[in-house]
Amino acid sequence: MSAFFRGLIFIAWVGAINLVSSIGTPANADVVTDWNTAALNAIRGGSTAPPIASRRLAILHVSIYDAVNGIARTNEPYLVQSSAPSSASREAAASAAAHQALVNLFPAAASSFDALHAAILAAIPNGPQKTAGIVWGEFVANQILAARANDGSDALVPPPDPSVHICCRNGDSSCRLE
């Protein structure tokens, strides 16, 4: 694995950790940890390339962050400016946002995500707080997914024309024809 890709993975991890740790009044840390583990399992199971994995982890954690922050209202939102009722369940919102993001990003692993989501929701008492959290979390994840849908991350860049000059590495001013 090249140093560039290791750097991308490191940046994604640091960003994810910072996003999750910056939530003023966090959702149950186990909910976030469980979803992170599920995402990592999907990445390993699908042999997802590091740049794609980093992007998907970022989408997951931004979805969780904005879902919980939209209820807690303690920090600046990443994208979603509106907010949910303050009585909404943060755990339900975090789980719903994570579930919605991951089933869209890793459809082959949807059944494992469904099972985790059901288990997390089963531990939350039924009621309007749980329902509001679920609706809000799904809304936030859909907003994040829509914002990232056409971000160019999947664009294929064709190789340069054979007559294009490419400068050498390490700032060397000499160039060569490719």
C-alpha beads as a LAMMPS data file, in Angstrom:
LAMMPS data file: protein, C-alpha beads

178 atoms
177 bonds

1 atom types
1 bond types

-500.0 500.0 xlo xhi
-500.0 500.0 ylo yhi
-500.0 500.0 zlo zhi

Masses

1 110.0

Atoms # bond

1 1 1 0.000 0.000 0.000
2 1 1 1.467 3.340 -0.966
3 1 1 2.225 6.082 1.505
4 1 1 -0.449 8.222 -0.147
5 1 1 -3.210 5.715 0.598
6 1 1 -1.947 5.115 4.139
7 1 1 -2.094 8.881 4.603
8 1 1 -5.679 8.991 3.335
9 1 1 -6.711 6.263 5.741
10 1 1 -4.987 8.043 8.624
11 1 1 -6.724 11.328 7.779
12 1 1 -10.109 9.596 7.584
13 1 1 -9.594 7.958 10.974
14 1 1 -8.485 11.175 12.614
15 1 1 -11.448 13.005 11.089
16 1 1 -13.883 10.330 12.194
17 1 1 -12.490 10.313 15.715
18 1 1 -12.633 14.109 15.898
19 1 1 -16.205 14.204 14.620
20 1 1 -17.411 11.599 17.053
21 1 1 -15.510 13.038 20.014
22 1 1 -16.725 16.580 19.361
23 1 1 -20.348 15.743 20.037
24 1 1 -21.187 17.739 23.168
25 1 1 -23.611 15.281 24.714
26 1 1 -22.876 12.058 22.912
27 1 1 -25.266 9.352 21.975
28 1 1 -24.439 6.097 23.676
29 1 1 -20.823 5.520 22.667
30 1 1 -21.619 1.862 22.093
31 1 1 -24.029 2.814 19.295
32 1 1 -21.320 4.733 17.449
33 1 1 -18.718 2.051 18.125
34 1 1 -21.072 -0.712 16.993
35 1 1 -21.796 1.075 13.720
36 1 1 -18.129 1.817 13.142
37 1 1 -17.339 -1.874 13.654
38 1 1 -20.118 -2.853 11.243
39 1 1 -18.724 -0.468 8.623
40 1 1 -15.202 -1.831 9.068
41 1 1 -16.518 -5.377 8.681
42 1 1 -18.267 -4.388 5.442
43 1 1 -15.073 -2.742 4.200
44 1 1 -13.045 -5.872 4.944
45 1 1 -15.713 -8.209 3.592
46 1 1 -16.033 -6.302 0.353
47 1 1 -12.295 -5.660 -0.035
48 1 1 -13.088 -1.969 -0.398
49 1 1 -10.183 0.138 -1.655
50 1 1 -8.737 2.546 0.946
51 1 1 -9.849 5.807 -0.729
52 1 1 -13.395 4.506 -1.096
53 1 1 -13.382 3.135 2.447
54 1 1 -12.201 6.484 3.823
55 1 1 -14.939 8.348 1.995
56 1 1 -17.622 5.932 3.176
57 1 1 -16.437 6.090 6.782
58 1 1 -16.537 9.873 6.590
59 1 1 -20.118 9.785 5.270
60 1 1 -21.100 7.385 8.064
61 1 1 -19.623 9.505 10.826
62 1 1 -20.836 12.825 9.445
63 1 1 -24.333 11.332 9.271
64 1 1 -24.127 10.238 12.907
65 1 1 -22.660 13.586 13.975
66 1 1 -25.311 15.722 12.257
67 1 1 -28.110 13.428 13.487
68 1 1 -27.045 13.665 17.135
69 1 1 -26.027 17.314 16.912
70 1 1 -29.403 18.192 15.375
71 1 1 -30.992 17.004 18.605
72 1 1 -28.363 18.181 21.094
73 1 1 -27.688 21.461 19.234
74 1 1 -24.306 21.898 20.902
75 1 1 -22.030 22.355 17.868
76 1 1 -22.039 23.634 14.316
77 1 1 -23.679 21.172 11.942
78 1 1 -21.656 19.765 9.069
79 1 1 -24.483 20.039 6.532
80 1 1 -28.015 19.688 7.904
81 1 1 -29.037 23.050 9.364
82 1 1 -32.521 22.120 10.565
83 1 1 -33.027 20.347 13.860
84 1 1 -35.143 17.660 15.446
85 1 1 -37.178 17.994 18.639
86 1 1 -34.809 18.067 21.615
87 1 1 -36.782 15.189 23.120
88 1 1 -35.915 12.855 20.213
89 1 1 -33.800 9.839 21.092
90 1 1 -30.149 10.449 20.242
91 1 1 -29.402 6.728 20.170
92 1 1 -32.267 6.086 17.748
93 1 1 -31.151 8.999 15.564
94 1 1 -27.527 7.838 15.525
95 1 1 -28.521 4.281 14.671
96 1 1 -31.022 5.329 12.005
97 1 1 -28.507 7.682 10.378
98 1 1 -25.789 5.036 10.402
99 1 1 -28.129 2.363 9.075
100 1 1 -29.457 4.555 6.274
101 1 1 -25.960 5.612 5.222
102 1 1 -24.457 2.144 5.296
103 1 1 -27.245 0.284 3.481
104 1 1 -26.791 2.788 0.660
105 1 1 -22.993 2.611 0.686
106 1 1 -22.652 -1.168 1.208
107 1 1 -25.837 -2.776 -0.165
108 1 1 -24.284 -6.263 -0.089
109 1 1 -24.062 -6.054 3.712
110 1 1 -27.592 -4.694 4.224
111 1 1 -28.809 -7.758 6.136
112 1 1 -26.106 -7.389 8.796
113 1 1 -26.878 -3.665 9.070
114 1 1 -30.596 -4.441 9.408
115 1 1 -29.872 -6.866 12.253
116 1 1 -27.670 -4.381 14.119
117 1 1 -30.213 -1.590 13.682
118 1 1 -33.016 -3.829 14.981
119 1 1 -30.932 -4.831 18.016
120 1 1 -30.088 -1.227 18.885
121 1 1 -33.677 -0.066 18.452
122 1 1 -34.975 -2.970 20.550
123 1 1 -33.028 -1.582 23.521
124 1 1 -34.713 1.836 23.205
125 1 1 -38.195 2.187 24.731
126 1 1 -40.958 2.647 22.171
127 1 1 -42.554 6.052 22.053
128 1 1 -42.538 9.395 20.285
129 1 1 -38.899 10.082 21.237
130 1 1 -37.730 6.892 19.553
131 1 1 -39.884 7.525 16.482
132 1 1 -38.683 11.123 16.170
133 1 1 -35.073 9.968 16.471
134 1 1 -35.495 7.369 13.736
135 1 1 -37.203 9.784 11.346
136 1 1 -34.593 12.465 12.015
137 1 1 -31.620 10.104 11.637
138 1 1 -32.876 8.780 8.300
139 1 1 -33.530 12.326 7.074
140 1 1 -30.014 13.455 7.993
141 1 1 -28.328 10.464 6.340
142 1 1 -30.341 11.013 3.161
143 1 1 -29.256 14.666 3.101
144 1 1 -25.587 13.712 3.516
145 1 1 -25.850 10.999 0.859
146 1 1 -27.536 13.407 -1.561
147 1 1 -24.830 16.020 -0.993
148 1 1 -22.088 13.483 -1.733
149 1 1 -23.875 11.759 -4.639
150 1 1 -22.259 13.772 -7.424
151 1 1 -19.072 14.905 -5.730
152 1 1 -16.810 13.459 -8.435
153 1 1 -15.284 10.863 -6.137
154 1 1 -15.976 8.118 -8.659
155 1 1 -14.711 10.027 -11.682
156 1 1 -12.227 8.165 -13.814
157 1 1 -9.367 10.322 -14.973
158 1 1 -7.969 9.092 -18.273
159 1 1 -4.211 8.940 -18.658
160 1 1 -2.614 11.938 -20.335
161 1 1 -2.090 12.085 -24.064
162 1 1 1.295 10.618 -25.040
163 1 1 2.570 14.053 -26.006
164 1 1 1.871 15.605 -22.586
165 1 1 4.854 16.675 -20.490
166 1 1 4.916 15.211 -16.999
167 1 1 7.248 16.717 -14.420
168 1 1 9.371 14.327 -12.434
169 1 1 9.038 13.672 -8.723
170 1 1 10.689 15.534 -5.880
171 1 1 10.355 18.950 -7.470
172 1 1 12.896 18.102 -10.162
173 1 1 12.564 20.738 -12.847
174 1 1 13.446 18.312 -15.613
175 1 1 10.499 16.876 -17.472
176 1 1 10.057 14.000 -19.821
177 1 1 7.690 13.150 -22.623
178 1 1 5.308 10.323 -21.906

Bonds

1 1 1 2
2 1 2 3
3 1 3 4
4 1 4 5
5 1 5 6
6 1 6 7
7 1 7 8
8 1 8 9
9 1 9 10
10 1 10 11
11 1 11 12
12 1 12 13
13 1 13 14
14 1 14 15
15 1 15 16
16 1 16 17
17 1 17 18
18 1 18 19
19 1 19 20
20 1 20 21
21 1 21 22
22 1 22 23
23 1 23 24
24 1 24 25
25 1 25 26
26 1 26 27
27 1 27 28
28 1 28 29
29 1 29 30
30 1 30 31
31 1 31 32
32 1 32 33
33 1 33 34
34 1 34 35
35 1 35 36
36 1 36 37
37 1 37 38
38 1 38 39
39 1 39 40
40 1 40 41
41 1 41 42
42 1 42 43
43 1 43 44
44 1 44 45
45 1 45 46
46 1 46 47
47 1 47 48
48 1 48 49
49 1 49 50
50 1 50 51
51 1 51 52
52 1 52 53
53 1 53 54
54 1 54 55
55 1 55 56
56 1 56 57
57 1 57 58
58 1 58 59
59 1 59 60
60 1 60 61
61 1 61 62
62 1 62 63
63 1 63 64
64 1 64 65
65 1 65 66
66 1 66 67
67 1 67 68
68 1 68 69
69 1 69 70
70 1 70 71
71 1 71 72
72 1 72 73
73 1 73 74
74 1 74 75
75 1 75 76
76 1 76 77
77 1 77 78
78 1 78 79
79 1 79 80
80 1 80 81
81 1 81 82
82 1 82 83
83 1 83 84
84 1 84 85
85 1 85 86
86 1 86 87
87 1 87 88
88 1 88 89
89 1 89 90
90 1 90 91
91 1 91 92
92 1 92 93
93 1 93 94
94 1 94 95
95 1 95 96
96 1 96 97
97 1 97 98
98 1 98 99
99 1 99 100
100 1 100 101
101 1 101 102
102 1 102 103
103 1 103 104
104 1 104 105
105 1 105 106
106 1 106 107
107 1 107 108
108 1 108 109
109 1 109 110
110 1 110 111
111 1 111 112
112 1 112 113
113 1 113 114
114 1 114 115
115 1 115 116
116 1 116 117
117 1 117 118
118 1 118 119
119 1 119 120
120 1 120 121
121 1 121 122
122 1 122 123
123 1 123 124
124 1 124 125
125 1 125 126
126 1 126 127
127 1 127 128
128 1 128 129
129 1 129 130
130 1 130 131
131 1 131 132
132 1 132 133
133 1 133 134
134 1 134 135
135 1 135 136
136 1 136 137
137 1 137 138
138 1 138 139
139 1 139 140
140 1 140 141
141 1 141 142
142 1 142 143
143 1 143 144
144 1 144 145
145 1 145 146
146 1 146 147
147 1 147 148
148 1 148 149
149 1 149 150
150 1 150 151
151 1 151 152
152 1 152 153
153 1 153 154
154 1 154 155
155 1 155 156
156 1 156 157
157 1 157 158
158 1 158 159
159 1 159 160
160 1 160 161
161 1 161 162
162 1 162 163
163 1 163 164
164 1 164 165
165 1 165 166
166 1 166 167
167 1 167 168
168 1 168 169
169 1 169 170
170 1 170 171
171 1 171 172
172 1 172 173
173 1 173 174
174 1 174 175
175 1 175 176
176 1 176 177
177 1 177 178
